[in-house]
């Protein structure tokens, strides 16, 4: 292919990698006004969550206590999951592919290049000038120029091509004073997995394994539960002692032999006679990869940062998954537990500096290639955490673009960082210890048709958007106890909430933040047993389904919004209200709860 065949593309932000990290980053940057190009090397978006691999999107969320510990991620990842819960009751993996594709296609500032891989970078004076990408399916090549480049590929392909500093393997305990690390540094990593789904066919379904399938006994699997068969096992794991990039084809072959060998054991060993009617429905050929490269950033996140829940000034995301390490030998470590999962005591902050390359001035990164030690990475690597990192990255990148400020200057400017943090809060993201500023609702006298003792109406302007004072919430000094929402009395048939200003205000945007049951799990999961912990296939019961917003300027009353069939948490309403004296929210119905709840009203 000659040079004349190369297409030249320009953007403010180039994002390589269309997993959950890259999708969230691209949507956040595009929605905040940046011109974005997203390159994804597969035909679908979502990475490990896509129909090609089908891992559920785990994160900080646990089964928490209502109105005390609400850990679930909000912002873009929740927007996607709330929509998937309603549109995808059948739990189709391809429907998630479609929703991600639709979200990206809907953004006018976002150019999506599927089946397109970044394979080279032009670097001058430690700054990326352009990247070279190829799309074999159309025999096209691209030179893509941008101000900011973001590597969300997991494997770190863009950054490596640009010469960004990175590390692999496991650090020694003495390097960062980590009690969870091994005594000596080694090259071992977390392995990769292949998943499957299966069905009860209602009649005997024989299974004949290929001759190359592995053989397993009950003793081999003594620490690996295999008594539910509808969804595969994360512990079908291999490759941690190998190079998970260079050896990926071999790892895939071995994982197929392992996965089919485990199924052969379930079907044919005689230990699981109830599996007689079960048959494989789908299984993956693309390994779900946990670990490869980790970039070296301006800050390396450590076990101590996580355990102490350090309150970073430049917090841009948060996490809460356990520090989840696995034996590098994977399934072959048959005499060991398949994982070690000491829970993090609090939801913890992730700093922007861990997403900024130490040696390439305009390179950012997020996801599993975050600047973190192996032990810290074992918590940050899960997809919902990666997605909130992506939203933080994209929002900050767009803020720098809007300021017309080079990345190497922008991340050092506290004013720029704070602007991005405030915008993240405005979008619905959660940053432990931070609250939105400039909410005119704080100046209003707030009343309601009724209120519960633990759900006073003035809570909608207290600055908090969730209750995280309970067990495994945030550090006690970074929050305040309380439900932080208005809750009407159950017998109130026509609940309303009203804000009255003594002096009229001018408002250009109103945001209504609703309750979406953040104490519950909410993720596309193909494991039947987990469904009882979720409200899947429907909107969340606590969320307002229908309501009106009515404004009064002292002369006339105007209905400014009538929201119907709602299932989202964030309702953003651009308005032009001059001389606003009264704003009234009239609740018509919820999605099932016997009383109305509103978490926050923001007037700006």
Secondary structure, DSSP 8 states (H G I E B T S, - for coil): --GGGEEEEE-SEEEE--BHHHHHHHHHHHHTT--EEEE-SSSSSBGGGSTTT------S-----TTTB-----THHHHHHHHHHHH-TT--HHHHHHHHHHHHHT-TTEEEETT-EEEEEEEETTEEEEEEEEETTTTEEEEEE-SEEEE-SSS-HHHHHHT--EE-SB-BHHHHT-TTSBSS-BS----EE--EEEEE-SS-------TT-----TTTTTTS-----SB--TT-EE-TTS-TTTTHHHHHHHHHHHHHHHHHHHHHSSS-GGGGGEEEEEE-SS-B---S-EE-BSS-B-HHHHHTT---TTEEEEE---EEE--TTGGG-TTS-S-EEE--SS-EEEEGGGGBBSS-TTEEE-STTSSB-HHHHHHHTSHHHHHHHHHHHHHHHHHHHHTT--HHHHTT-HHHHHHHHHHHHHHT---TT------GGGGSEEEES--BTTB-GGGGGSS--S-B-STTSS-GGG--SS--SEE--TT-TT-EEEEEEEEEEEEEEEEEE----TTS-------GGGGGGS--SS--TTSEEEEEEEEE-SS-EEEEEEE-S---SEEEEEEEEEEEEEEEEEEEEESS-SS-EE-EEEE-
